[in-house]
Amino acid sequence: MKAQVKDKLATAGFYLGAGLVVLILFSLLGYIIVHGYRAIDLQFLLSEPETLRAGGGIGPNIFNSFYLLFLSMALTAPLGVLAGIYLAEYARQNQFTNLIRLSIETLTSLPSIVVGLFGLLIFVTMFGFGYSLVAGALALTVINLPMMVRVTEENLRTVPRDLREASLSLGATKWQTICRVVLPTALPGLITGIIITAGRVFGEAAALLFTAGMTTPHLNFSQLDITQPTCPWNPFRPGETLAVHIWKINSEALIPDVRRVADGSAAVLVLVVLGFNLFARWVARRFTCRLTGG
């Protein structure tokens, strides 16, 4: 009888904890969206800050966020997958691999403000990139690369060993086995990890304050010469992302409708991150169904 009571109390505790987490999440989402949806319209999403009365729009900030996402993931995804393949398929248990895993764990818990100062010293000053999108992308790569390596390694280790042995017994080389058997099997988890890692780029602000900068030049989308500072595709121009824009307008409070712009920007940022996570789950489910025939 006592065991049944303890079991019911433990079950109730689990449900209470899960319900509390869901309640907090929906409370935060509801508060941000309810306060921000009034400011969101097509003009707010597409216009530049100086072209609107009072606070302005967030068009360039949204573009900078997505462009920085592309630059960062173009570095993070290949490097992270290759490093994860090495640790899962080739690395032996020795002091060198232990040092690699220790470094990955340390970088994972490194505060982003420290990475920002590192990027300011190395990418902005030493390499001479200045405050630019490429410097911000390199700083974000330092932040996201450890997570990408861990996601890749863990997903590759979930692939049954029997599949590897069957491929090798049929005459395939180890690299062919990895490319044609292991990676396709682990692909749903890898895609989910890549998309979730990409979603972290949108919420990052501390590291970008010291690398990508807090200003955006006037963007001329008809300008295709990437060497020009007004070209949107120029990676060596400064670019203020949406997260940095929220921090900037709240800290400076120089515009008369700072609350409206901040609430609208925060709502857009939350919806983008939420969309990324939902997209990751949908893609993973689609790939899992295709690979398993479900």
C-alpha positions in Angstrom: 0.0 0.0 0.0 2.8 2.4 0.9 4.5 1.6 -2.5 1.3 2.5 -4.4 1.0 5.8 -2.5 4.7 6.7 -3.2 4.2 5.8 -6.9 1.1 8.1 -7.1 2.9 10.9 -5.4 5.9 10.6 -7.7 3.7 10.5 -10.7 1.9 13.6 -9.5 5.2 15.3 -9.0 6.3 14.5 -12.5 3.1 15.8 -14.0 3.3 18.9 -11.8 6.9 19.7 -12.9 6.1 19.2 -16.6 2.9 21.3 -16.3 4.9 24.1 -14.5 7.5 24.2 -17.3 4.7 24.3 -20.0 2.9 27.0 -18.0 6.0 29.2 -17.7 6.8 28.7 -21.4 3.3 29.7 -22.6 3.2 32.6 -20.2 6.4 34.1 -21.6 5.3 33.5 -25.2 1.9 34.9 -24.5 3.2 38.0 -22.8 5.7 38.8 -25.5 3.4 38.1 -28.4 0.4 40.0 -26.9 2.5 43.1 -26.3 4.3 42.9 -29.6 1.7 42.1 -32.2 0.3 45.6 -32.2 3.5 46.9 -33.6 3.9 44.3 -36.3 2.8 45.2 -39.8 4.3 44.9 -43.3 5.8 48.4 -43.0 7.4 47.6 -39.7 8.9 44.3 -41.0 10.3 45.7 -44.3 11.3 49.3 -43.7 14.5 50.7 -42.5 14.7 52.4 -39.1 15.2 55.9 -40.4 12.4 55.7 -43.0 9.6 55.5 -40.5 8.3 58.1 -38.1 9.6 57.7 -34.5 11.1 54.2 -34.0 11.2 52.9 -37.5 11.2 49.3 -38.9 13.4 46.3 -38.6 13.8 45.2 -42.2 17.6 45.4 -42.3 17.9 43.8 -38.9 15.9 40.8 -40.1 18.0 40.5 -43.3 21.2 40.8 -41.3 20.1 38.0 -38.9 19.3 35.6 -41.8 22.5 36.5 -43.6 24.6 36.0 -40.5 22.9 32.7 -40.0 23.9 31.6 -43.5 27.5 32.7 -43.0 27.8 31.1 -39.6 26.2 27.8 -40.5 28.3 27.6 -43.7 31.3 27.2 -41.3 29.7 25.5 -38.4 27.9 22.6 -40.2 30.8 21.2 -42.2 33.4 21.6 -39.5 31.0 20.2 -36.8 30.0 17.1 -38.9 33.6 16.3 -39.9 34.8 16.6 -36.3 31.9 14.5 -35.1 32.7 11.8 -37.7 36.3 11.7 -36.5 35.3 11.3 -32.8 32.6 8.7 -33.5 34.3 6.6 -36.2 38.0 7.1 -36.2 39.2 8.4 -32.8 40.6 6.0 -30.2 40.4 6.4 -26.5 43.7 8.2 -25.6 44.9 11.4 -24.0 44.5 13.3 -27.3 40.8 12.5 -27.8 40.2 13.1 -24.1 41.7 16.5 -24.6 39.5 17.2 -27.6 36.3 16.2 -25.6 37.4 18.3 -22.7 37.9 21.3 -25.0 34.5 20.7 -26.5 32.8 20.6 -23.1 34.7 23.8 -22.0 33.7 25.7 -25.1 30.1 24.6 -24.7 29.8 26.2 -21.3 31.9 29.3 -22.3 29.9 32.6 -21.8 29.1 34.3 -25.1 30.4 37.6 -23.8 33.8 36.0 -23.5 33.6 34.8 -27.0 32.6 38.3 -28.1 35.8 39.8 -26.4 37.8 37.0 -28.0 36.3 37.8 -31.4 37.0 41.5 -30.8 40.7 40.8 -30.2 41.3 38.2 -32.9 38.8 38.6 -35.7 38.1 42.4 -35.5 41.6 43.6 -34.5 44.2 41.0 -35.3 42.8 39.8 -38.6 41.6 43.3 -39.5 38.0 42.4 -40.3 36.7 45.3 -38.3 33.1 45.3 -37.1 31.7 43.1 -39.8 29.3 40.2 -40.5 32.2 37.9 -41.2 33.7 38.6 -37.8 30.3 38.0 -36.2 29.9 34.7 -38.1 33.3 33.5 -36.9 32.4 34.4 -33.3 29.1 32.5 -33.6 31.0 29.5 -35.1 33.1 29.4 -32.0 29.9 29.3 -29.9 28.0 26.8 -32.0 30.7 24.5 -33.2 31.0 22.5 -29.9 27.3 21.8 -29.9 27.4 20.7 -33.6 30.3 18.3 -32.8 28.4 16.7 -29.9 25.2 16.4 -31.9 27.0 14.7 -34.7 28.9 12.3 -32.5 25.9 11.3 -30.4 23.7 10.7 -33.5 26.4 8.6 -35.2 26.9 6.5 -32.1 23.2 5.6 -32.2 23.6 3.9 -35.5 23.6 0.1 -34.9 27.0 -1.5 -35.3 25.4 -4.3 -37.3 24.8 -1.9 -40.2 28.5 -1.0 -40.3 29.6 -4.7 -40.2 27.1 -5.6 -42.9 28.4 -2.9 -45.2 32.1 -3.8 -44.5 31.4 -7.5 -45.1 30.0 -6.7 -48.6 33.3 -5.1 -49.6 32.7 -1.4 -48.8 35.5 0.7 -47.4 35.1 2.4 -44.1 34.6 5.8 -45.8 32.0 4.4 -48.1 30.2 2.8 -45.1 30.2 6.2 -43.3 28.9 8.1 -46.4 26.3 5.6 -47.6 25.2 3.8 -44.5 26.0 5.6 -41.3 25.3 9.2 -42.3 22.0 8.5 -44.1 20.8 6.5 -41.0 21.7 9.4 -38.7 20.5 12.1 -41.0 17.2 12.9 -39.2 19.0 13.7 -36.0 21.8 15.6 -37.8 19.3 17.8 -39.6 17.5 18.5 -36.3 20.7 19.4 -34.6 21.8 21.7 -37.5 18.4 23.5 -37.4 18.4 23.9 -33.6 22.0 25.1 -33.7 21.0 27.6 -36.4 18.1 28.8 -34.2 20.6 29.8 -31.5 22.1 32.4 -33.9 18.9 34.5 -33.8 19.0 34.9 -30.0 22.7 35.7 -29.7 23.6 39.3 -28.9 26.5 39.5 -26.5 29.1 38.1 -28.9 27.8 40.2 -31.8 28.1 43.5 -29.9 31.9 43.3 -30.2 32.1 41.7 -33.6 29.3 42.4 -36.0 28.7 45.9 -34.6 25.6 47.9 -33.7 25.1 49.8 -37.0 23.8 49.0 -40.4 24.6 51.0 -43.5 21.9 51.9 -46.0 21.3 48.7 -48.0 20.8 49.0 -51.7 19.5 45.6 -52.9 20.1 46.6 -56.6 23.8 46.9 -55.8 25.4 43.5 -56.7 29.0 44.5 -56.2 29.9 42.8 -52.9 32.9 45.1 -52.4 30.6 48.1 -51.9 29.5 48.9 -48.4 25.9 49.4 -49.4 25.7 45.9 -51.0 23.6 43.7 -48.7 25.7 40.7 -49.6 29.0 42.3 -48.6 30.2 40.1 -45.6 32.7 42.7 -44.5 30.2 45.4 -43.7 28.8 46.0 -40.2 25.4 44.5 -39.5 23.1 44.9 -36.6 21.0 41.8 -36.0 17.5 41.7 -34.5 18.7 40.6 -31.0 21.4 43.4 -31.0 18.7 45.9 -32.1 16.5 45.0 -29.2 19.3 45.4 -26.7 20.4 48.7 -28.3 17.1 50.5 -28.4 16.4 49.5 -24.8 19.7 50.5 -23.5 20.0 53.8 -25.3 16.2 54.8 -25.2 16.8 57.5 -27.8 13.6 57.0 -29.7 10.2 58.2 -28.5 8.4 54.9 -29.0 11.1 52.6 -27.7 8.6 50.3 -26.0 6.6 49.7 -29.2 9.7 48.9 -31.3 11.2 46.7 -28.6 8.0 44.7 -28.1 7.5 44.3 -31.8 11.1 43.2 -32.4 11.0 40.8 -29.5 7.8 39.2 -30.8 9.3 38.8 -34.2 12.4 37.2 -32.8 10.5 34.8 -30.6 8.3 33.7 -33.5 11.3 33.2 -35.7 13.0 31.0 -33.1 9.8 29.1 -32.4 9.3 28.5 -36.2 12.9 27.2 -36.4 12.2 24.6 -33.7 8.9 23.5 -35.2 10.6 23.3 -38.6 13.3 21.1 -37.1 10.8 18.7 -35.6 8.8 18.5 -38.9 12.0 17.8 -41.0 13.2 15.1 -38.6 9.8 13.4 -38.7 9.7 13.5 -42.5 13.2 12.0 -42.8 12.4 9.4 -40.2 9.3 8.3 -42.1 11.1 8.1 -45.4 14.0 6.1 -44.0 11.8 3.7 -42.0 8.9 3.5 -44.4 6.5 4.8 -41.8 
